[in-house]
Amino acid sequence: MADPIQSDPVSGVSPAQFTRRAVLTGMTLGALLVPCNVYSGLKIGWSFNMSIAAALLSLGFWRMMRRAFGTDDWGMLENNINQTSASSAASIVSAGLVAPIPALTLLTGEQLTWAVLAFWTFCVSLIGVMVALGLRRQMLIEEQLPFPAGMATAEVMRDIHDHGQEALARLRILLLASLVSGGAKLVDGFVMKIPKPGFPQGWGWSAAGALKTTGVSKVTFKQLGFVIDPSLLMIGFGSIVGIRVGASLLLGALLAWGLLGPWALTQGWAETPSDEAGPFWFGSLVKWLLWPGVTLMVTASLTSFWLLYGKKLKLKSRRLFQFKPRESAADEIPAKGFVLGFIATLALGVIAQVVIFDIAFWIAVLAVLFSYLLAVVAGRVSGETGIPPIGALGKVTQLTFGLLSPGNATANLMAANVTGGAAGQCSDLLHDLKTGWVLGASPRLQSLAQVFGILAGSLAGTAAYLVLIPDPQSMLLTREWPAPAVVTWKAVAEVFQDGLAALPEGSAPAMGVAAVLGIALGWVEKKCAERGRVVFPSPASFGLAFIIPAWISITLFLGGAMAWALERRVPDWHRRFLMVLAAGLVAGESLAGVLHALIRMALE
């Protein structure tokens, strides 16, 4: 049995925590869960932390095995190794699978094989692991940053290991939600298409201006995407992100798809939808709307990022005088081992860039070194807020390498992939290390679990990506796969490659207005008090609504509204079960989507 949590979070480490079954369970669960993040990342640009789901699933499985075969008890520290490995595998998407890698294919036509893609994502993630180990003592012990996701995972693990019935109740909710969500997806894929309810077919207004001259007589709400997506995954994600993000998405969708999109069509700036566009005009309108949307997200993210980073520098000096817990030397990462690991990952990252993408040697070296600088920022911001500023950091790296190697889309995307991906992976892994620190786990053993996790994730995640998207150039940036992160990375790379000629007509003034709005919203978000901030839209979500279909924003809002209502009506149920319910909805539909793609591939 694992030792209980001690008042000193670094005491009572069990030597049995790093077991063969703990690592293999984590790798297996991570390989099963990473397709969920690939699927959701290409749908809405977000991924889900799988730590809690992995902890619940493993506990349920090994308790069943104990009753059936008398296996050893599944201890809490053993489960921590499992969730570390599983979450590391599931977070492999931050290594570029849902952003720069598909963007590179769209721009250059280069499609990497499974072996090369797996090797690349492993290299990028391994840099993130080494960076996280280098920052661990400073951020977790010296500064004692909270890392909310890591703390939440530790609390859940304490609950489920101390109270067996609580674990069983949460596991039932998780599995039931997964079955319902997955079943609905399979019905939609194989039995009958579940309709998207919305306004009556003819509701809309008469076409005007340039649109009317093309023969289009009417613009309907359905064509603009104002329907409800019957996706339980979207409901689950909406309940996770909450009412403020959901309302921001809805407001952004109304502005983008209800006002700016039709206006661009009337002016002749947006591409006139063809008969092949079907009942929805997403593919035609997003080519114009993405530019103000990306501008708003980039300016807002950078504004918030710099304002918050200044705050972190002040917090750092204040925290240096706080209590610094003692840590066992046997469990600490040895300095010599870290230096050797750093040199090895530096060499591996540089070789991968030069050999796979023919990136200049000095840019490849700079990309790896730059990872450490941005990881400090990503880790600190994520440690305080729980939200890594990966969107903003990605644009910083693209801007940097766009200036260093202008006109080179491959260097712009893939060198930035190393830097942004490693920083993102680092911030994710620091949350896992926070969980281990609270539970009294060995950081040395936890770091090994992370390496095994990213190995499993790189193999399974890249396979899932290639199965889901065998032809990125025809499948992405469509209503089925909006891929908003791909849109953003591709748009920035196009500007550095082609200059302002890449912009569609009429988009430059819209981008100017969006830049001002993004800066203003970013400033308000960081300067307002917490209570006042609630009434202002989230700028990142507001901009995201420009590049995903309106029905996704509407359904995410409904999920957030449902979660908000549950929190007020049944707060205890909300606290205990909402997160696992949402995780089940996300995992069920995602895994069913991957299964649907595999079956369709086999039939073809």
Beta strands, then each sheet from edge to edge (+ up, - down):
strand 1: 204-206
strand 2: 218-220
sheet 1: 1+ 2-
end
